[in-house]
């Protein structure tokens, strides 16, 4: 095994025989020790027992890197030489070895050095349970969503103990729960707060697994209680699905009063091409939920009138360019093929007819990467970095980064800084690494950069020294 450590998530691993550390020790010695060291402490490649996993700490990530490798970084594939059970045995041995030496993830760094800045890092909020998104009412007040269904308030630098009361009930299963929060651009005049979450039809369904879909609402917060709720988007109930993944969803506003949100394909990629269904698409509405008369499919019989684009797998990052008003998104690909796309009126972004990725078990989804009438990504990542959270830097503290794109990555635990000229990415740099799984990244009202982390459930604040 090479310099680059093992990585990626596979939720559906099947053992070909029992994975145990004793078998794993022998297999490790035969296949891994020459690079990672006989005692796993490193050599030509990095240590496996120092608590640092550069490309994903979870077992599924580790499994994927051993099996399929990271070719461009010199990590070879062991798909042809090790069975799934043997790979799992090696992972069991690594985990047992980590436990023996007490390997722990290092604490969050207090400072970071980039090409342009030395950065101070402070804890903005901690002790959160799967925080998903952050937005700011003003310089002294932030709202943070926790996926299990809580909306938290940070006021004057302190995380309030009590969540906002009476927020919508969410389906906290799989990837579902309370997702994005967005503050109305005219909040000081109208007080509206917008939420995206997984909505379940439990009361209408007698089965053991009621269907669900992404829903968009807005409301106001008065005396720490959610009030005046209005449903802005609720899909037809016959389009709800019993799957528990690929909900999307981010909410952003453009300068012309539109509200954009995205719904993932809900695990049914073929439906992303069907304009009669809401999933696998970007939607555009007005802030009160009404439909713009110039939406691209508004006159198509049977079409979902809010649709703005088709063929999007699972968008979890959305941002509007501060100067042009253009909508940019990042979407999770399958294994390989994470994409950055500039979303335009009525265009089709290809999923799952074309893709640069493969199924998580290594099988081919399609041989096609191009097709007439379908857009190419502005950038794609192979292997996947698990893109999540997106923002154009809009502040003044990091003046050299003005209007550059901040991209979060769950799997690689990164924030990347992308320089875009026109529709081209001309440079990218990793500015945060190995602090936790990056769920969201946002410019604060004072110009600091806020990064929402999972494992640990923490929000960090970045300011230049």
C-alpha positions as CSV (number, residue, x, y, z in Angstrom):
1,X,0.0,0.0,0.0
2,X,1.3,3.4,-0.8
3,X,1.7,6.8,0.8
4,X,-2.0,7.6,0.6
5,X,-4.2,6.1,3.3
6,X,-7.3,4.1,2.7
7,X,-10.7,5.8,2.1
8,X,-14.5,5.9,1.4
9,X,-17.9,4.9,2.6
10,X,-19.8,1.8,1.5
11,X,-22.9,1.2,3.5
12,X,-23.6,-2.2,1.9
13,X,-20.5,-4.4,2.6
14,X,-20.9,-8.1,2.6
15,X,-18.2,-10.3,4.2
16,X,-17.1,-13.3,2.2
17,X,-15.8,-14.7,5.4
18,X,-15.7,-13.6,9.0
19,X,-13.4,-10.6,9.4
20,X,-11.1,-11.0,12.4
21,X,-8.0,-9.3,13.6
22,X,-5.9,-12.6,13.6
23,X,-6.5,-13.1,9.9
24,X,-6.0,-9.4,9.4
25,X,-2.6,-9.3,11.0
26,X,-1.3,-12.0,8.6
27,X,-2.8,-10.3,5.6
28,X,-1.6,-6.9,6.7
29,X,1.9,-8.2,7.0
30,X,1.7,-9.7,3.5
31,X,0.2,-6.7,1.7
32,X,0.6,-3.5,3.8
33,X,3.6,-3.6,6.1
34,X,6.2,-2.8,3.5
35,X,4.7,0.7,3.2
36,X,2.8,1.4,6.4
37,X,5.3,-0.4,8.7
38,X,5.3,-3.7,10.5
39,X,3.8,-2.0,13.6
40,X,1.4,0.2,11.5
41,X,3.4,3.2,12.6
42,X,4.4,4.3,9.1
43,X,7.4,4.1,6.9
44,X,7.2,4.9,3.2
45,X,3.5,5.6,3.8
46,X,1.7,7.3,6.7
47,X,0.9,5.8,10.1
48,X,-2.4,3.9,10.5
49,X,-2.4,4.3,14.3
50,X,-1.9,8.0,14.9
51,X,-5.6,9.0,14.7
52,X,-5.2,10.9,11.4
53,X,-7.0,9.6,8.3
54,X,-6.3,11.9,5.4
55,X,-9.0,10.4,3.1
56,X,-11.7,9.2,5.4
57,X,-11.8,7.7,8.9
58,X,-14.9,5.5,8.6
59,X,-14.6,1.8,7.9
60,X,-16.5,2.1,4.6
61,X,-14.0,4.7,3.4
62,X,-11.1,2.5,4.4
63,X,-12.6,-0.5,2.7
64,X,-13.1,1.5,-0.5
65,X,-9.5,2.7,-0.7
66,X,-8.1,-0.8,-0.2
67,X,-10.3,-2.3,-2.7
68,X,-10.2,0.3,-5.5
69,X,-7.1,2.3,-4.6
70,X,-6.4,6.0,-5.3
71,X,-4.6,5.6,-8.6
72,X,-3.5,9.2,-9.2
73,X,-1.9,9.3,-5.7
74,X,-0.1,6.0,-6.0
75,X,-2.5,3.9,-3.8
76,X,-2.9,0.6,-5.7
77,X,-6.1,-1.4,-6.0
78,X,-6.4,-4.7,-4.2
79,X,-9.7,-5.7,-5.8
80,X,-8.0,-8.5,-7.8
81,X,-5.9,-9.9,-4.9
82,X,-8.0,-9.5,-1.7
83,X,-11.6,-10.7,-1.1
84,X,-14.0,-8.4,0.6
85,X,-13.7,-10.5,3.7
86,X,-9.9,-10.3,3.7
87,X,-10.1,-6.5,3.4
88,X,-12.5,-6.4,6.3
89,X,-10.1,-8.6,8.3
90,X,-7.3,-6.1,7.7
91,X,-9.6,-3.3,8.8
92,X,-10.4,-5.2,12.0
93,X,-6.7,-5.6,12.7
94,X,-6.1,-1.9,12.1
95,X,-8.9,-1.0,14.5
96,X,-7.7,-3.4,17.2
97,X,-4.2,-1.9,16.8
98,X,-5.6,1.6,17.2
99,X,-7.4,0.6,20.4
100,X,-4.3,-0.9,21.8
101,X,-2.2,2.2,21.4
102,X,-5.1,4.5,22.3
103,X,-5.1,6.3,18.9
104,X,-7.3,9.4,18.9
105,X,-8.0,12.1,16.5
106,X,-5.9,15.1,17.3
107,X,-7.7,18.2,18.8
108,X,-8.8,20.9,16.5
109,X,-5.9,23.1,15.4
110,X,-5.6,26.5,16.9
111,X,-4.0,27.9,13.8
112,X,-3.8,27.1,10.1
113,X,-1.3,28.3,7.5
114,X,-2.4,28.7,3.8
115,X,-0.6,30.2,0.8
116,X,-2.1,33.6,1.5
117,X,-2.8,33.8,5.3
118,X,-2.0,32.5,8.7
119,X,-5.3,31.8,10.3
120,X,-6.5,31.7,13.8
121,X,-9.0,29.0,14.6
122,X,-11.5,29.3,17.5
123,X,-14.4,27.1,18.6
124,X,-17.6,29.0,17.8
125,X,-20.0,26.2,19.1
126,X,-19.4,22.6,20.3
127,X,-21.3,19.7,21.7
128,X,-23.7,19.6,18.7
129,X,-25.3,16.5,17.3
130,X,-24.7,16.2,13.6
131,X,-24.8,19.9,12.9
132,X,-25.9,20.4,9.3
133,X,-26.0,24.1,8.4
134,X,-25.4,27.6,9.7
135,X,-26.7,31.1,8.8
136,X,-26.6,34.5,10.5
137,X,-29.4,36.8,11.6
138,X,-26.8,39.5,12.4
139,X,-23.3,39.8,13.8
140,X,-24.4,38.6,17.2
141,X,-26.9,35.8,16.3
142,X,-26.4,32.6,14.4
143,X,-28.8,29.7,13.7
144,X,-27.5,26.1,13.4
145,X,-29.5,23.1,12.5
146,X,-28.9,19.7,14.1
147,X,-30.0,16.8,11.8
148,X,-32.1,15.0,14.6
149,X,-34.4,18.0,14.4
150,X,-33.2,20.8,16.6
151,X,-32.7,24.5,15.6
152,X,-30.0,26.0,17.8
153,X,-29.2,29.6,18.5
154,X,-25.7,31.1,19.2
155,X,-26.1,34.5,20.7
156,X,-23.2,36.8,21.6
157,X,-20.8,33.9,21.2
158,X,-22.7,31.5,23.4
159,X,-24.6,28.4,22.3
160,X,-28.0,28.6,24.1
161,X,-28.9,25.5,26.0
162,X,-32.5,25.4,24.8
163,X,-33.3,24.7,21.1
164,X,-36.0,26.8,19.3
165,X,-39.3,25.3,20.4
166,X,-42.0,23.9,18.0
167,X,-39.9,23.5,14.9
168,X,-41.3,21.1,12.3
169,X,-41.2,17.3,13.1
170,X,-38.5,15.7,10.9
171,X,-37.8,12.1,9.8
172,X,-34.4,11.5,11.5
173,X,-33.4,8.4,9.7
174,X,-30.5,7.7,7.4
175,X,-29.5,10.9,5.7
176,X,-32.8,12.6,6.6
177,X,-33.6,15.1,9.3
178,X,-33.5,18.9,9.7
179,X,-31.2,20.0,6.9
180,X,-30.7,23.6,5.8
181,X,-31.5,26.9,7.5
182,X,-31.5,30.2,5.6
183,X,-32.2,33.8,6.7
184,X,-34.3,36.0,4.4
185,X,-32.2,38.7,2.8
186,X,-34.8,41.2,4.1
187,X,-34.9,39.6,7.6
188,X,-34.7,43.0,9.3
189,X,-37.9,44.0,7.6
190,X,-39.9,40.7,7.6
191,X,-38.3,38.3,10.1
192,X,-38.6,35.2,7.9
193,X,-36.4,32.1,8.5
194,X,-36.4,29.2,6.0
195,X,-35.9,25.5,6.7
196,X,-35.4,22.4,4.6
197,X,-36.1,19.0,6.1
198,X,-37.2,15.4,5.4
199,X,-41.0,15.2,5.8
200,X,-42.7,11.9,6.4
201,X,-46.3,10.7,5.6
202,X,-46.6,8.5,8.7
203,X,-50.2,9.5,9.4
204,X,-51.3,8.6,5.9
205,X,-49.5,5.3,5.6
206,X,-50.1,2.0,7.3
207,X,-46.8,0.3,6.3
208,X,-43.7,-0.2,8.5
209,X,-41.7,2.3,6.4
210,X,-43.6,5.4,5.6
211,X,-42.5,7.4,2.6
212,X,-40.7,10.8,2.8
213,X,-39.6,13.7,0.7
214,X,-37.8,17.0,1.1
215,X,-40.0,19.9,2.2
216,X,-39.4,23.7,2.4
217,X,-41.1,25.9,5.0
218,X,-40.6,29.4,6.4
219,X,-41.5,30.8,9.8
220,X,-40.5,33.3,12.4
221,X,-38.8,32.9,15.8
222,X,-40.5,34.7,18.7
223,X,-39.6,34.1,22.3
224,X,-37.4,31.2,21.2
225,X,-40.4,29.5,19.6
226,X,-41.1,28.7,15.9
227,X,-44.3,30.5,14.8
228,X,-46.2,31.7,11.7
229,X,-45.1,28.7,9.6
230,X,-45.9,28.6,5.9
231,X,-45.3,25.6,3.7
232,X,-43.5,26.9,0.5
233,X,-42.9,23.5,-1.2
234,X,-44.4,20.1,-0.5
235,X,-44.2,17.5,-3.3
236,X,-47.3,15.5,-4.4
237,X,-47.6,12.7,-1.9
238,X,-47.5,10.0,-4.6
239,X,-43.9,11.1,-5.4
240,X,-42.7,10.5,-1.8
241,X,-40.2,7.5,-1.5
242,X,-39.5,5.0,1.3
243,X,-35.7,5.4,0.8
244,X,-33.8,7.3,3.5
245,X,-31.0,9.0,1.5
246,X,-30.4,11.7,-1.1
247,X,-32.7,14.4,0.2
248,X,-30.4,17.3,-0.8
249,X,-31.0,20.1,0.3
250,X,-29.7,23.7,0.4
251,X,-31.6,27.0,0.2
252,X,-30.2,30.2,-1.4
253,X,-31.6,33.5,-2.8
254,X,-30.6,35.4,-5.9
255,X,-30.7,39.2,-6.3
256,X,-34.0,39.1,-8.2
257,X,-36.1,37.6,-5.3
258,X,-36.0,34.0,-6.3
259,X,-35.4,31.2,-3.8
260,X,-33.5,28.1,-5.1
261,X,-33.5,24.7,-3.4
262,X,-32.4,21.2,-4.5
263,X,-33.9,17.8,-3.9
264,X,-31.6,14.7,-4.3
265,X,-32.7,11.8,-6.5
266,X,-33.8,9.9,-3.3
267,X,-31.9,6.8,-4.5
268,X,-33.8,6.6,-7.8
269,X,-31.4,8.1,-10.3
270,X,-33.5,7.4,-13.4
271,X,-36.2,9.7,-11.9
272,X,-33.8,12.7,-12.2
273,X,-34.6,12.9,-15.9
274,X,-38.4,12.9,-15.3
275,X,-39.9,16.4,-15.1
276,X,-43.1,15.1,-13.6
277,X,-41.2,14.2,-10.4
278,X,-39.5,16.6,-7.9
279,X,-36.4,14.5,-7.1
280,X,-33.0,14.9,-8.7
281,X,-33.6,18.5,-9.6
282,X,-33.0,22.2,-8.8
283,X,-36.2,24.1,-8.0
284,X,-36.9,27.9,-8.3
285,X,-39.8,29.6,-6.5
286,X,-40.4,33.0,-5.0
287,X,-39.9,33.6,-1.3
288,X,-43.6,33.2,-0.6
289,X,-43.7,29.8,-2.5
290,X,-45.3,31.1,-5.7
291,X,-44.0,29.9,-9.0
292,X,-42.1,32.3,-11.4
293,X,-44.0,32.6,-14.7
294,X,-40.8,32.2,-16.6
295,X,-39.7,28.9,-15.0
296,X,-38.5,26.5,-17.8
297,X,-41.2,23.8,-17.4
298,X,-44.1,25.9,-16.3
299,X,-46.0,25.3,-19.5
300,X,-45.2,21.6,-19.9
301,X,-48.1,19.3,-19.2
302,X,-47.6,17.3,-16.0
303,X,-44.3,18.9,-15.1
304,X,-43.4,20.1,-11.6
305,X,-43.8,23.8,-12.1
306,X,-41.0,24.8,-9.7
307,X,-38.3,22.9,-11.6
308,X,-35.3,24.9,-12.8
309,X,-32.9,22.1,-13.9
310,X,-32.8,18.3,-14.4
311,X,-30.4,15.5,-13.8
312,X,-28.8,16.4,-10.5
313,X,-27.9,13.5,-8.3
314,X,-27.7,14.9,-4.7
315,X,-26.8,18.6,-4.3
316,X,-25.6,19.5,-0.8
317,X,-23.9,22.7,-1.7
318,X,-25.5,25.8,-3.3
319,X,-24.1,29.4,-3.6
320,X,-25.0,32.5,-5.6
321,X,-22.2,34.5,-7.1
322,X,-22.1,37.9,-5.3
323,X,-21.4,39.8,-8.6
324,X,-23.2,37.9,-11.3
325,X,-26.1,36.3,-9.5
326,X,-25.2,32.9,-11.1
327,X,-26.2,29.8,-9.2
328,X,-23.3,27.3,-8.5
329,X,-23.8,23.9,-6.8
330,X,-21.8,20.9,-5.7
331,X,-23.3,17.5,-5.9
332,X,-22.4,14.1,-4.6
333,X,-21.5,11.7,-7.4
334,X,-21.5,8.0,-6.9
335,X,-18.0,6.4,-6.5
336,X,-16.0,9.2,-8.2
337,X,-17.7,11.9,-10.2
338,X,-18.5,14.5,-7.5
339,X,-19.4,17.6,-9.5
340,X,-19.3,21.4,-9.4
341,X,-21.9,22.8,-11.8
342,X,-23.1,26.3,-12.8
343,X,-26.9,25.8,-13.0
344,X,-28.6,27.5,-15.9
345,X,-32.3,27.8,-16.9
346,X,-33.8,24.6,-18.0
347,X,-30.6,22.7,-18.5
348,X,-30.0,18.9,-18.0
349,X,-27.0,17.9,-16.0
350,X,-27.1,14.3,-17.0
351,X,-27.6,12.1,-14.0
352,X,-27.9,9.1,-14.3
353,X,-27.7,9.0,-18.1
354,X,-24.1,10.3,-18.1
355,X,-21.6,10.3,-15.2
356,X,-17.9,10.1,-14.4
357,X,-18.6,7.8,-11.4
358,X,-19.3,4.1,-10.8
359,X,-21.6,2.3,-8.4
360,X,-20.3,1.9,-4.9
361,X,-19.6,-1.8,-5.5
362,X,-17.4,-1.0,-8.5
363,X,-19.9,-1.9,-11.2
364,X,-20.6,0.4,-14.2
365,X,-23.6,2.8,-14.1
366,X,-23.1,3.8,-17.7
367,X,-20.2,4.0,-20.2
368,X,-21.4,7.5,-21.3
369,X,-19.8,10.6,-20.0
370,X,-21.1,12.9,-22.7
371,X,-24.4,13.2,-24.5
372,X,-26.0,15.9,-26.7
373,X,-28.3,18.1,-24.7
374,X,-26.6,17.3,-21.4
375,X,-24.2,19.6,-19.6
376,X,-20.7,18.8,-18.6
377,X,-19.6,19.7,-15.0
378,X,-17.4,22.7,-14.6
379,X,-15.2,20.5,-12.4
380,X,-15.4,16.9,-11.2
381,X,-13.5,15.1,-8.5
382,X,-12.2,11.5,-9.0
383,X,-12.0,10.0,-6.5
384,X,-14.9,11.6,-4.7
385,X,-14.2,14.0,-1.9
386,X,-17.8,14.0,-0.8
387,X,-18.6,17.6,-1.5
388,X,-20.9,19.3,1.1
389,X,-21.4,23.0,1.9
390,X,-20.6,25.8,-0.5
391,X,-20.2,29.6,-0.3
392,X,-18.6,32.4,-2.3
393,X,-16.4,34.3,0.1
394,X,-18.1,37.7,0.5
395,X,-16.2,39.4,3.4
396,X,-13.3,41.8,3.7
397,X,-11.2,40.0,6.3
398,X,-9.7,37.7,3.7
399,X,-9.4,40.3,0.9
400,X,-7.3,38.0,-1.3
401,X,-10.2,35.5,-1.4
402,X,-12.9,37.9,-2.4
403,X,-15.5,36.0,-4.5
404,X,-13.6,32.8,-4.5
405,X,-15.5,29.6,-3.8
406,X,-15.3,27.8,-0.5
407,X,-16.0,24.0,-1.0
408,X,-16.6,21.7,1.9
409,X,-15.8,17.9,1.8
410,X,-17.1,15.3,4.2
411,X,-15.0,12.4,3.3
412,X,-11.7,14.2,2.9
413,X,-12.4,16.5,5.9
414,X,-11.4,19.6,3.8
415,X,-12.4,23.1,2.9
416,X,-11.1,23.9,-0.6
417,X,-10.7,27.4,-2.1
418,X,-11.5,27.5,-5.8
419,X,-10.6,30.4,-8.1
420,X,-13.1,30.7,-10.9
421,X,-12.7,32.8,-14.1
422,X,-15.8,32.8,-16.2
423,X,-17.0,29.2,-16.0
424,X,-13.5,27.7,-15.5
425,X,-11.9,26.6,-12.2
426,X,-8.3,27.8,-12.7
427,X,-6.9,26.9,-9.2
428,X,-7.9,25.1,-6.1
429,X,-6.2,24.9,-2.7
430,X,-6.9,23.0,0.5
431,X,-7.2,25.5,3.3
432,X,-8.6,23.3,6.1
433,X,-7.8,19.6,6.5
434,X,-8.5,16.9,9.1
435,X,-10.5,19.0,11.6
436,X,-13.6,16.9,11.1
437,X,-16.2,16.0,8.4
438,X,-17.1,19.4,6.8
439,X,-20.8,19.7,6.5
440,X,-21.2,23.4,5.8
441,X,-19.0,26.4,5.2
442,X,-20.2,30.0,5.3
443,X,-19.1,33.6,5.3
444,X,-20.1,35.4,8.5
445,X,-21.5,38.9,8.6
446,X,-18.2,40.3,9.9
447,X,-16.1,38.4,7.3
448,X,-14.9,35.4,9.3
449,X,-15.3,31.9,7.7
450,X,-17.4,29.5,9.7
451,X,-17.0,25.7,9.1
452,X,-19.6,23.2,10.4
453,X,-18.0,19.9,11.4
454,X,-19.3,16.5,12.1
455,X,-17.1,14.2,14.3
456,X,-16.7,16.3,16.3
457,X,-20.1,18.2,16.3
458,X,-18.5,21.6,16.3
459,X,-18.5,24.9,14.4
460,X,-15.1,26.6,14.0
461,X,-14.4,30.2,13.2
462,X,-11.5,31.2,11.0
463,X,-10.0,34.7,11.0
464,X,-6.7,36.0,9.6
465,X,-3.9,36.6,12.1
